Amino acid sequence: MTLARLSRRVGGAAIPSYRREISQVLEAGDGYEDVYRKFDEDFKAGAVRIVEETGKPIAQVARELGVNEGTLGNWVAAARPARDGEDPPLTESERAELVRLRKGEHRAADAA
């Protein structure tokens, strides 16, 4: 991270009394290394299973596991179709093929 980028982050001007702290931040890196955590599929499945089996609110389970509430909510929503036996949503190419096939059926019905 450059000093210019850092100064933009703190309101447009680097304050002289903070030069030492700014230098330390620059030496340490962007600071984003610890912000984004990766969770393996086993952890995600376990977290979803806790929500589904215990009936606890997503927010409570997320706090207990140290996961963002929105992240856990996304995992639960993604697992719901598989749990309910629903088909996954159509891809764009599948949707286009369905439209093409339906148009063909209408033409065949009109011809008969």
Backbone as XML, in Angstrom:
<?xml version="1.0"?>
<chain id="A" units="angstrom">
  <residue number="1" name="MET">
    <atom name="N" x="0.859" y="-1.166" z="0.000"/>
    <atom name="CA" x="0.000" y="0.000" z="0.000"/>
    <atom name="C" x="0.903" y="1.226" z="0.000"/>
  </residue>
  <residue number="2" name="THR">
    <atom name="N" x="0.555" y="2.186" z="-0.808"/>
    <atom name="CA" x="1.354" y="3.399" z="-0.875"/>
    <atom name="C" x="0.831" y="4.413" z="0.125"/>
  </residue>
  <residue number="3" name="LEU">
    <atom name="N" x="1.662" y="5.391" z="0.426"/>
    <atom name="CA" x="1.257" y="6.445" z="1.357"/>
    <atom name="C" x="0.061" y="7.214" z="0.805"/>
  </residue>
  <residue number="4" name="ALA">
    <atom name="N" x="0.026" y="7.403" z="-0.519"/>
    <atom name="CA" x="-1.106" y="8.119" z="-1.124"/>
    <atom name="C" x="-2.403" y="7.351" z="-0.920"/>
  </residue>
  <residue number="5" name="ARG">
    <atom name="N" x="-2.368" y="6.027" z="-1.121"/>
    <atom name="CA" x="-3.579" y="5.223" z="-0.915"/>
    <atom name="C" x="-4.009" y="5.261" z="0.534"/>
  </residue>
  <residue number="6" name="LEU">
    <atom name="N" x="-3.038" y="5.180" z="1.437"/>
    <atom name="CA" x="-3.370" y="5.200" z="2.847"/>
    <atom name="C" x="-3.951" y="6.555" z="3.244"/>
  </residue>
  <residue number="7" name="SER">
    <atom name="N" x="-3.398" y="7.619" z="2.708"/>
    <atom name="CA" x="-3.921" y="8.941" z="3.062"/>
    <atom name="C" x="-5.339" y="9.118" z="2.545"/>
  </residue>
  <residue number="8" name="ARG">
    <atom name="N" x="-5.660" y="8.514" z="1.379"/>
    <atom name="CA" x="-7.036" y="8.587" z="0.897"/>
    <atom name="C" x="-7.964" y="7.848" z="1.847"/>
  </residue>
  <residue number="9" name="ARG">
    <atom name="N" x="-7.467" y="6.766" z="2.444"/>
    <atom name="CA" x="-8.292" y="5.985" z="3.357"/>
    <atom name="C" x="-8.590" y="6.754" z="4.633"/>
  </residue>
  <residue number="10" name="VAL">
    <atom name="N" x="-7.728" y="7.643" z="5.034"/>
    <atom name="CA" x="-7.948" y="8.363" z="6.292"/>
    <atom name="C" x="-8.450" y="9.770" z="6.054"/>
  </residue>
  <residue number="11" name="GLY">
    <atom name="N" x="-9.123" y="9.995" z="4.961"/>
    <atom name="CA" x="-9.796" y="11.261" z="4.757"/>
    <atom name="C" x="-9.094" y="12.232" z="3.846"/>
  </residue>
  <residue number="12" name="GLY">
    <atom name="N" x="-8.109" y="11.814" z="3.115"/>
    <atom name="CA" x="-7.529" y="12.677" z="2.106"/>
    <atom name="C" x="-6.183" y="13.264" z="2.444"/>
  </residue>
  <residue number="13" name="ALA">
    <atom name="N" x="-5.771" y="13.284" z="3.685"/>
    <atom name="CA" x="-4.479" y="13.871" z="4.017"/>
    <atom name="C" x="-3.833" y="13.071" z="5.132"/>
  </residue>
  <residue number="14" name="ALA">
    <atom name="N" x="-2.556" y="12.764" z="4.921"/>
    <atom name="CA" x="-1.817" y="12.079" z="5.982"/>
    <atom name="C" x="-1.449" y="13.113" z="7.035"/>
  </residue>
  <residue number="15" name="ILE">
    <atom name="N" x="-1.774" y="12.854" z="8.245"/>
    <atom name="CA" x="-1.487" y="13.785" z="9.333"/>
    <atom name="C" x="-0.049" y="13.561" z="9.776"/>
  </residue>
  <residue number="16" name="PRO">
    <atom name="N" x="0.774" y="14.613" z="9.825"/>
    <atom name="CA" x="2.193" y="14.447" z="10.136"/>
    <atom name="C" x="2.476" y="13.684" z="11.420"/>
  </residue>
  <residue number="17" name="SER">
    <atom name="N" x="1.666" y="13.848" z="12.450"/>
    <atom name="CA" x="1.939" y="13.177" z="13.711"/>
    <atom name="C" x="1.745" y="11.662" z="13.608"/>
  </residue>
  <residue number="18" name="TYR">
    <atom name="N" x="1.114" y="11.215" z="12.548"/>
    <atom name="CA" x="0.874" y="9.792" z="12.366"/>
    <atom name="C" x="1.848" y="9.141" z="11.380"/>
  </residue>
  <residue number="19" name="ARG">
    <atom name="N" x="2.881" y="9.850" z="10.969"/>
    <atom name="CA" x="3.815" y="9.298" z="9.979"/>
    <atom name="C" x="4.426" y="7.979" z="10.450"/>
  </residue>
  <residue number="20" name="ARG">
    <atom name="N" x="4.800" y="7.891" z="11.716"/>
    <atom name="CA" x="5.408" y="6.657" z="12.218"/>
    <atom name="C" x="4.403" y="5.505" z="12.136"/>
  </residue>
  <residue number="21" name="GLU">
    <atom name="N" x="3.177" y="5.761" z="12.571"/>
    <atom name="CA" x="2.163" y="4.719" z="12.522"/>
    <atom name="C" x="1.850" y="4.313" z="11.087"/>
  </residue>
  <residue number="22" name="ILE">
    <atom name="N" x="1.810" y="5.292" z="10.193"/>
    <atom name="CA" x="1.551" y="5.001" z="8.787"/>
    <atom name="C" x="2.676" y="4.138" z="8.235"/>
  </residue>
  <residue number="23" name="SER">
    <atom name="N" x="3.912" y="4.458" z="8.577"/>
    <atom name="CA" x="5.044" y="3.656" z="8.111"/>
    <atom name="C" x="4.947" y="2.232" z="8.621"/>
  </residue>
  <residue number="24" name="GLN">
    <atom name="N" x="4.516" y="2.057" z="9.862"/>
    <atom name="CA" x="4.385" y="0.718" z="10.421"/>
    <atom name="C" x="3.285" y="-0.065" z="9.698"/>
  </residue>
  <residue number="25" name="VAL">
    <atom name="N" x="2.194" y="0.599" z="9.385"/>
    <atom name="CA" x="1.116" y="-0.065" z="8.659"/>
    <atom name="C" x="1.600" y="-0.478" z="7.278"/>
  </residue>
  <residue number="26" name="LEU">
    <atom name="N" x="2.341" y="0.409" z="6.610"/>
    <atom name="CA" x="2.843" y="0.093" z="5.286"/>
    <atom name="C" x="3.797" y="-1.089" z="5.329"/>
  </residue>
  <residue number="27" name="GLU">
    <atom name="N" x="4.640" y="-1.153" z="6.352"/>
    <atom name="CA" x="5.588" y="-2.254" z="6.474"/>
    <atom name="C" x="4.860" y="-3.560" z="6.778"/>
  </residue>
  <residue number="28" name="ALA">
    <atom name="N" x="3.779" y="-3.485" z="7.528"/>
    <atom name="CA" x="3.049" y="-4.686" z="7.919"/>
    <atom name="C" x="2.227" y="-5.250" z="6.770"/>
  </residue>
  <residue number="29" name="GLY">
    <atom name="N" x="1.926" y="-4.479" z="5.764"/>
    <atom name="CA" x="1.109" y="-4.934" z="4.646"/>
    <atom name="C" x="-0.224" y="-4.215" z="4.643"/>
  </residue>
  <residue number="30" name="ASP">
    <atom name="N" x="-1.090" y="-4.617" z="3.734"/>
    <atom name="CA" x="-2.388" y="-3.973" z="3.574"/>
    <atom name="C" x="-3.299" y="-4.185" z="4.773"/>
  </residue>
  <residue number="31" name="GLY">
    <atom name="N" x="-3.105" y="-5.254" z="5.491"/>
    <atom name="CA" x="-3.982" y="-5.540" z="6.606"/>
    <atom name="C" x="-5.191" y="-6.360" z="6.203"/>
  </residue>
  <residue number="32" name="TYR">
    <atom name="N" x="-5.284" y="-6.715" z="4.933"/>
    <atom name="CA" x="-6.425" y="-7.483" z="4.465"/>
    <atom name="C" x="-6.183" y="-8.991" z="4.567"/>
  </residue>
  <residue number="33" name="GLU">
    <atom name="N" x="-4.963" y="-9.371" z="4.935"/>
    <atom name="CA" x="-4.641" y="-10.793" z="4.994"/>
    <atom name="C" x="-5.538" y="-11.526" z="5.981"/>
  </residue>
  <residue number="34" name="ASP">
    <atom name="N" x="-5.859" y="-10.882" z="7.097"/>
    <atom name="CA" x="-6.647" y="-11.531" z="8.131"/>
    <atom name="C" x="-8.138" y="-11.295" z="7.991"/>
  </residue>
  <residue number="35" name="VAL">
    <atom name="N" x="-8.540" y="-10.424" z="7.078"/>
    <atom name="CA" x="-9.948" y="-10.072" z="6.960"/>
    <atom name="C" x="-10.741" y="-11.198" z="6.301"/>
  </residue>
  <residue number="36" name="TYR">
    <atom name="N" x="-10.220" y="-11.761" z="5.230"/>
    <atom name="CA" x="-10.937" y="-12.792" z="4.499"/>
    <atom name="C" x="-10.434" y="-14.159" z="4.920"/>
  </residue>
  <residue number="37" name="ARG">
    <atom name="N" x="-11.325" y="-14.933" z="5.502"/>
    <atom name="CA" x="-10.965" y="-16.285" z="5.926"/>
    <atom name="C" x="-11.599" y="-17.270" z="4.959"/>
  </residue>
  <residue number="38" name="LYS">
    <atom name="N" x="-10.929" y="-18.370" z="4.753"/>
    <atom name="CA" x="-11.446" y="-19.437" z="3.906"/>
    <atom name="C" x="-11.973" y="-20.542" z="4.810"/>
  </residue>
  <residue number="39" name="PHE">
    <atom name="N" x="-13.134" y="-21.062" z="4.483"/>
    <atom name="CA" x="-13.729" y="-22.150" z="5.247"/>
    <atom name="C" x="-13.844" y="-23.354" z="4.332"/>
  </residue>
  <residue number="40" name="ASP">
    <atom name="N" x="-13.425" y="-24.516" z="4.830"/>
    <atom name="CA" x="-13.538" y="-25.711" z="3.997"/>
    <atom name="C" x="-14.984" y="-26.201" z="3.979"/>
  </residue>
  <residue number="41" name="GLU">
    <atom name="N" x="-15.271" y="-27.081" z="3.037"/>
    <atom name="CA" x="-16.643" y="-27.552" z="2.832"/>
    <atom name="C" x="-17.184" y="-28.306" z="4.053"/>
  </residue>
  <residue number="42" name="ASP">
    <atom name="N" x="-16.317" y="-29.008" z="4.767"/>
    <atom name="CA" x="-16.762" y="-29.725" z="5.964"/>
    <atom name="C" x="-17.261" y="-28.761" z="7.032"/>
  </residue>
  <residue number="43" name="PHE">
    <atom name="N" x="-16.546" y="-27.651" z="7.213"/>
    <atom name="CA" x="-16.959" y="-26.655" z="8.199"/>
    <atom name="C" x="-18.298" y="-26.055" z="7.804"/>
  </residue>
  <residue number="44" name="LYS">
    <atom name="N" x="-18.438" y="-25.706" z="6.520"/>
    <atom name="CA" x="-19.693" y="-25.117" z="6.045"/>
    <atom name="C" x="-20.858" y="-26.069" z="6.253"/>
  </residue>
  <residue number="45" name="ALA">
    <atom name="N" x="-20.655" y="-27.338" z="5.873"/>
    <atom name="CA" x="-21.728" y="-28.330" z="6.018"/>
    <atom name="C" x="-22.084" y="-28.527" z="7.485"/>
  </residue>
  <residue number="46" name="GLY">
    <atom name="N" x="-21.084" y="-28.525" z="8.355"/>
    <atom name="CA" x="-21.344" y="-28.674" z="9.782"/>
    <atom name="C" x="-22.121" y="-27.499" z="10.346"/>
  </residue>
  <residue number="47" name="ALA">
    <atom name="N" x="-21.756" y="-26.299" z="9.920"/>
    <atom name="CA" x="-22.455" y="-25.107" z="10.393"/>
    <atom name="C" x="-23.918" y="-25.124" z="9.939"/>
  </residue>
  <residue number="48" name="VAL">
    <atom name="N" x="-24.146" y="-25.501" z="8.690"/>
    <atom name="CA" x="-25.515" y="-25.586" z="8.161"/>
    <atom name="C" x="-26.300" y="-26.651" z="8.925"/>
  </residue>
  <residue number="49" name="ARG">
    <atom name="N" x="-25.650" y="-27.769" z="9.189"/>
    <atom name="CA" x="-26.318" y="-28.857" z="9.917"/>
    <atom name="C" x="-26.720" y="-28.408" z="11.325"/>
  </residue>
  <residue number="50" name="ILE">
    <atom name="N" x="-25.873" y="-27.618" z="11.982"/>
    <atom name="CA" x="-26.217" y="-27.100" z="13.318"/>
    <atom name="C" x="-27.477" y="-26.253" z="13.241"/>
  </residue>
  <residue number="51" name="VAL">
    <atom name="N" x="-27.550" y="-25.370" z="12.253"/>
    <atom name="CA" x="-28.727" y="-24.505" z="12.098"/>
    <atom name="C" x="-29.977" y="-25.346" z="11.846"/>
  </residue>
  <residue number="52" name="GLU">
    <atom name="N" x="-29.867" y="-26.320" z="10.952"/>
    <atom name="CA" x="-31.038" y="-27.110" z="10.571"/>
    <atom name="C" x="-31.491" y="-28.059" z="11.675"/>
  </residue>
  <residue number="53" name="GLU">
    <atom name="N" x="-30.538" y="-28.692" z="12.350"/>
    <atom name="CA" x="-30.906" y="-29.708" z="13.336"/>
    <atom name="C" x="-31.313" y="-29.134" z="14.687"/>
  </residue>
  <residue number="54" name="THR">
    <atom name="N" x="-30.700" y="-28.018" z="15.076"/>
    <atom name="CA" x="-31.024" y="-27.456" z="16.392"/>
    <atom name="C" x="-32.171" y="-26.466" z="16.331"/>
  </residue>
  <residue number="55" name="GLY">
    <atom name="N" x="-32.406" y="-25.895" z="15.164"/>
    <atom name="CA" x="-33.449" y="-24.884" z="15.047"/>
    <atom name="C" x="-33.041" y="-23.538" z="15.621"/>
  </residue>
  <residue number="56" name="LYS">
    <atom name="N" x="-31.772" y="-23.408" z="15.983"/>
    <atom name="CA" x="-31.292" y="-22.125" z="16.510"/>
    <atom name="C" x="-31.276" y="-21.094" z="15.386"/>
  </residue>
  <residue number="57" name="PRO">
    <atom name="N" x="-31.435" y="-19.825" z="15.731"/>
    <atom name="CA" x="-31.363" y="-18.775" z="14.704"/>
    <atom name="C" x="-29.960" y="-18.717" z="14.087"/>
  </residue>
  <residue number="58" name="ILE">
    <atom name="N" x="-29.902" y="-18.354" z="12.830"/>
    <atom name="CA" x="-28.628" y="-18.242" z="12.125"/>
    <atom name="C" x="-27.695" y="-17.292" z="12.856"/>
  </residue>
  <residue number="59" name="ALA">
    <atom name="N" x="-28.230" y="-16.180" z="13.348"/>
    <atom name="CA" x="-27.393" y="-15.192" z="14.036"/>
    <atom name="C" x="-26.715" y="-15.798" z="15.265"/>
  </residue>
  <residue number="60" name="GLN">
    <atom name="N" x="-27.433" y="-16.590" z="16.013"/>
    <atom name="CA" x="-26.870" y="-17.190" z="17.225"/>
    <atom name="C" x="-25.774" y="-18.198" z="16.884"/>
  </residue>
  <residue number="61" name="VAL">
    <atom name="N" x="-26.023" y="-19.046" z="15.901"/>
    <atom name="CA" x="-25.030" y="-20.045" z="15.496"/>
    <atom name="C" x="-23.794" y="-19.346" z="14.932"/>
  </residue>
  <residue number="62" name="ALA">
    <atom name="N" x="-24.016" y="-18.292" z="14.155"/>
    <atom name="CA" x="-22.895" y="-17.554" z="13.584"/>
    <atom name="C" x="-22.013" y="-16.966" z="14.688"/>
  </residue>
  <residue number="63" name="ARG">
    <atom name="N" x="-22.635" y="-16.384" z="15.710"/>
    <atom name="CA" x="-21.848" y="-15.841" z="16.833"/>
    <atom name="C" x="-21.062" y="-16.943" z="17.526"/>
  </residue>
  <residue number="64" name="GLU">
    <atom name="N" x="-21.701" y="-18.083" z="17.752"/>
    <atom name="CA" x="-21.037" y="-19.188" z="18.440"/>
    <atom name="C" x="-19.848" y="-19.721" z="17.651"/>
  </residue>
  <residue number="65" name="LEU">
    <atom name="N" x="-19.946" y="-19.704" z="16.326"/>
    <atom name="CA" x="-18.873" y="-20.228" z="15.489"/>
    <atom name="C" x="-17.862" y="-19.168" z="15.071"/>
  </residue>
  <residue number="66" name="GLY">
    <atom name="N" x="-18.183" y="-17.912" z="15.326"/>
    <atom name="CA" x="-17.274" y="-16.840" z="14.928"/>
    <atom name="C" x="-17.297" y="-16.563" z="13.436"/>
  </residue>
  <residue number="67" name="VAL">
    <atom name="N" x="-18.481" y="-16.726" z="12.843"/>
    <atom name="CA" x="-18.674" y="-16.514" z="11.411"/>
    <atom name="C" x="-19.637" y="-15.352" z="11.236"/>
  </residue>
  <residue number="68" name="ASN">
    <atom name="N" x="-19.476" y="-14.605" z="10.159"/>
    <atom name="CA" x="-20.392" y="-13.517" z="9.872"/>
    <atom name="C" x="-21.794" y="-14.082" z="9.642"/>
  </residue>
  <residue number="69" name="GLU">
    <atom name="N" x="-22.783" y="-13.406" z="10.179"/>
    <atom name="CA" x="-24.177" y="-13.857" z="10.068"/>
    <atom name="C" x="-24.625" y="-14.000" z="8.617"/>
  </residue>
  <residue number="70" name="GLY">
    <atom name="N" x="-24.259" y="-13.044" z="7.777"/>
    <atom name="CA" x="-24.630" y="-13.093" z="6.369"/>
    <atom name="C" x="-23.978" y="-14.256" z="5.642"/>
  </residue>
  <residue number="71" name="THR">
    <atom name="N" x="-22.741" y="-14.560" z="6.012"/>
    <atom name="CA" x="-22.033" y="-15.680" z="5.397"/>
    <atom name="C" x="-22.738" y="-16.988" z="5.711"/>
  </residue>
  <residue number="72" name="LEU">
    <atom name="N" x="-23.060" y="-17.196" z="6.988"/>
    <atom name="CA" x="-23.759" y="-18.417" z="7.374"/>
    <atom name="C" x="-25.137" y="-18.480" z="6.712"/>
  </residue>
  <residue number="73" name="GLY">
    <atom name="N" x="-25.813" y="-17.352" z="6.618"/>
    <atom name="CA" x="-27.112" y="-17.318" z="5.939"/>
    <atom name="C" x="-27.003" y="-17.737" z="4.487"/>
  </residue>
  <residue number="74" name="ASN">
    <atom name="N" x="-25.929" y="-17.306" z="3.818"/>
    <atom name="CA" x="-25.709" y="-17.713" z="2.425"/>
    <atom name="C" x="-25.483" y="-19.213" z="2.320"/>
  </residue>
  <residue number="75" name="TRP">
    <atom name="N" x="-24.721" y="-19.772" z="3.271"/>
    <atom name="CA" x="-24.477" y="-21.223" z="3.248"/>
    <atom name="C" x="-25.781" y="-21.992" z="3.444"/>
  </residue>
  <residue number="76" name="VAL">
    <atom name="N" x="-26.611" y="-21.515" z="4.369"/>
    <atom name="CA" x="-27.886" y="-22.189" z="4.638"/>
    <atom name="C" x="-28.799" y="-22.097" z="3.409"/>
  </residue>
  <residue number="77" name="ALA">
    <atom name="N" x="-28.847" y="-20.928" z="2.794"/>
    <atom name="CA" x="-29.698" y="-20.751" z="1.604"/>
    <atom name="C" x="-29.219" y="-21.629" z="0.450"/>
  </residue>
  <residue number="78" name="ALA">
    <atom name="N" x="-27.906" y="-21.761" z="0.297"/>
    <atom name="CA" x="-27.364" y="-22.588" z="-0.781"/>
    <atom name="C" x="-27.656" y="-24.072" z="-0.545"/>
  </residue>
  <residue number="79" name="ALA">
    <atom name="N" x="-27.721" y="-24.485" z="0.710"/>
    <atom name="CA" x="-27.964" y="-25.895" z="1.034"/>
    <atom name="C" x="-29.444" y="-26.257" z="0.993"/>
  </residue>
  <residue number="80" name="ARG">
    <atom name="N" x="-30.310" y="-25.270" z="1.064"/>
    <atom name="CA" x="-31.749" y="-25.523" z="1.146"/>
    <atom name="C" x="-32.301" y="-26.311" z="-0.049"/>
  </residue>
  <residue number="81" name="PRO">
    <atom name="N" x="-31.966" y="-25.963" z="-1.300"/>
    <atom name="CA" x="-32.524" y="-26.740" z="-2.417"/>
    <atom name="C" x="-32.118" y="-28.216" z="-2.373"/>
  </residue>
  <residue number="82" name="ALA">
    <atom name="N" x="-30.897" y="-28.490" z="-2.001"/>
    <atom name="CA" x="-30.443" y="-29.887" z="-1.920"/>
    <atom name="C" x="-31.190" y="-30.624" z="-0.817"/>
  </residue>
  <residue number="83" name="ARG">
    <atom name="N" x="-31.421" y="-29.958" z="0.295"/>
    <atom name="CA" x="-32.126" y="-30.572" z="1.423"/>
    <atom name="C" x="-33.579" y="-30.849" z="1.068"/>
  </residue>
  <residue number="84" name="ASP">
    <atom name="N" x="-34.207" y="-29.918" z="0.374"/>
    <atom name="CA" x="-35.627" y="-30.048" z="0.042"/>
    <atom name="C" x="-35.865" y="-30.889" z="-1.207"/>
  </residue>
  <residue number="85" name="GLY">
    <atom name="N" x="-34.799" y="-31.341" z="-1.843"/>
    <atom name="CA" x="-34.938" y="-32.156" z="-3.042"/>
    <atom name="C" x="-35.291" y="-31.354" z="-4.275"/>
  </residue>
  <residue number="86" name="GLU">
    <atom name="N" x="-35.086" y="-30.061" z="-4.228"/>
    <atom name="CA" x="-35.387" y="-29.208" z="-5.374"/>
    <atom name="C" x="-34.234" y="-29.257" z="-6.374"/>
  </residue>
  <residue number="87" name="ASP">
    <atom name="N" x="-34.567" y="-28.983" z="-7.623"/>
    <atom name="CA" x="-33.533" y="-28.880" z="-8.637"/>
    <atom name="C" x="-32.828" y="-27.539" z="-8.486"/>
  </residue>
  <residue number="88" name="PRO">
    <atom name="N" x="-31.533" y="-27.496" z="-8.793"/>
    <atom name="CA" x="-30.833" y="-26.215" z="-8.739"/>
    <atom name="C" x="-31.379" y="-25.280" z="-9.812"/>
  </residue>
  <residue number="89" name="PRO">
    <atom name="N" x="-31.206" y="-23.981" z="-9.667"/>
    <atom name="CA" x="-31.707" y="-23.035" z="-10.670"/>
    <atom name="C" x="-31.043" y="-23.273" z="-12.028"/>
  </residue>
  <residue number="90" name="LEU">
    <atom name="N" x="-31.767" y="-22.905" z="-13.074"/>
    <atom name="CA" x="-31.250" y="-23.087" z="-14.429"/>
    <atom name="C" x="-30.098" y="-22.135" z="-14.703"/>
  </residue>
  <residue number="91" name="THR">
    <atom name="N" x="-29.129" y="-22.629" z="-15.486"/>
    <atom name="CA" x="-28.057" y="-21.755" z="-15.948"/>
    <atom name="C" x="-28.586" y="-20.935" z="-17.110"/>
  </residue>
  <residue number="92" name="GLU">
    <atom name="N" x="-27.825" y="-19.935" z="-17.526"/>
    <atom name="CA" x="-28.250" y="-19.090" z="-18.650"/>
    <atom name="C" x="-28.408" y="-19.914" z="-19.925"/>
  </residue>
  <residue number="93" name="SER">
    <atom name="N" x="-27.491" y="-20.840" z="-20.171"/>
    <atom name="CA" x="-27.589" y="-21.645" z="-21.396"/>
    <atom name="C" x="-28.802" y="-22.578" z="-21.337"/>
  </residue>
  <residue number="94" name="GLU">
    <atom name="N" x="-29.082" y="-23.135" z="-20.160"/>
    <atom name="CA" x="-30.261" y="-23.996" z="-20.020"/>
    <atom name="C" x="-31.549" y="-23.204" z="-20.212"/>
  </residue>
  <residue number="95" name="ARG">
    <atom name="N" x="-31.562" y="-21.991" z="-19.673"/>
    <atom name="CA" x="-32.740" y="-21.132" z="-19.817"/>
    <atom name="C" x="-32.970" y="-20.779" z="-21.296"/>
  </residue>
  <residue number="96" name="ALA">
    <atom name="N" x="-31.882" y="-20.477" z="-22.024"/>
    <atom name="CA" x="-32.002" y="-20.140" z="-23.449"/>
    <atom name="C" x="-32.508" y="-21.337" z="-24.242"/>
  </residue>
  <residue number="97" name="GLU">
    <atom name="N" x="-32.030" y="-22.531" z="-23.900"/>
    <atom name="CA" x="-32.491" y="-23.734" z="-24.594"/>
    <atom name="C" x="-33.968" y="-23.989" z="-24.318"/>
  </residue>
  <residue number="98" name="LEU">
    <atom name="N" x="-34.403" y="-23.759" z="-23.108"/>
    <atom name="CA" x="-35.809" y="-23.938" z="-22.752"/>
    <atom name="C" x="-36.697" y="-22.984" z="-23.546"/>
  </residue>
  <residue number="99" name="VAL">
    <atom name="N" x="-36.276" y="-21.742" z="-23.668"/>
    <atom name="CA" x="-37.035" y="-20.760" z="-24.454"/>
    <atom name="C" x="-37.110" y="-21.208" z="-25.904"/>
  </residue>
  <residue number="100" name="ARG">
    <atom name="N" x="-35.970" y="-21.678" z="-26.446"/>
    <atom name="CA" x="-35.938" y="-22.139" z="-27.836"/>
    <atom name="C" x="-36.873" y="-23.331" z="-28.031"/>
  </residue>
  <residue number="101" name="LEU">
    <atom name="N" x="-36.861" y="-24.265" z="-27.103"/>
    <atom name="CA" x="-37.729" y="-25.438" z="-27.214"/>
    <atom name="C" x="-39.204" y="-25.069" z="-27.108"/>
  </residue>
  <residue number="102" name="ARG">
    <atom name="N" x="-39.519" y="-24.150" z="-26.222"/>
    <atom name="CA" x="-40.917" y="-23.734" z="-26.077"/>
    <atom name="C" x="-41.428" y="-23.053" z="-27.333"/>
  </residue>
  <residue number="103" name="LYS">
    <atom name="N" x="-40.580" y="-22.248" z="-27.963"/>
    <atom name="CA" x="-40.983" y="-21.603" z="-29.212"/>
    <atom name="C" x="-41.247" y="-22.650" z="-30.282"/>
  </residue>
  <residue number="104" name="GLY">
    <atom name="N" x="-40.439" y="-23.693" z="-30.296"/>
    <atom name="CA" x="-40.624" y="-24.785" z="-31.258"/>
    <atom name="C" x="-41.938" y="-25.510" z="-31.022"/>
  </residue>
  <residue number="105" name="GLU">
    <atom name="N" x="-42.332" y="-25.712" z="-29.775"/>
    <atom name="CA" x="-43.592" y="-26.364" z="-29.464"/>
    <atom name="C" x="-44.772" y="-25.543" z="-29.933"/>
  </residue>
  <residue number="106" name="HIS">
    <atom name="N" x="-44.678" y="-24.226" z="-29.770"/>
    <atom name="CA" x="-45.773" y="-23.357" z="-30.208"/>
    <atom name="C" x="-45.924" y="-23.414" z="-31.718"/>
  </residue>
  <residue number="107" name="ARG">
    <atom name="N" x="-44.821" y="-23.478" z="-32.421"/>
    <atom name="CA" x="-44.885" y="-23.553" z="-33.879"/>
    <atom name="C" x="-45.523" y="-24.882" z="-34.300"/>
  </residue>
  <residue number="108" name="ALA">
    <atom name="N" x="-45.168" y="-25.952" z="-33.620"/>
    <atom name="CA" x="-45.714" y="-27.275" z="-33.955"/>
    <atom name="C" x="-47.228" y="-27.305" z="-33.668"/>
  </residue>
  <residue number="109" name="ALA">
    <atom name="N" x="-47.655" y="-26.684" z="-32.582"/>
    <atom name="CA" x="-49.080" y="-26.646" z="-32.238"/>
    <atom name="C" x="-49.853" y="-25.797" z="-33.239"/>
  </residue>
  <residue number="110" name="ASP">
    <atom name="N" x="-49.245" y="-24.678" z="-33.708"/>
    <atom name="CA" x="-49.900" y="-23.824" z="-34.688"/>
    <atom name="C" x="-50.058" y="-24.518" z="-36.027"/>
  </residue>
  <residue number="111" name="ALA">
    <atom name="N" x="-49.090" y="-25.372" z="-36.381"/>
    <atom name="CA" x="-49.113" y="-26.068" z="-37.663"/>
    <atom name="C" x="-50.183" y="-27.159" z="-37.674"/>
  </residue>
  <residue number="112" name="ALA">
    <atom name="N" x="-50.525" y="-27.703" z="-36.517"/>
    <atom name="CA" x="-51.475" y="-28.818" z="-36.475"/>
    <atom name="C" x="-52.893" y="-28.409" z="-36.549"/>
  </residue>
</chain>
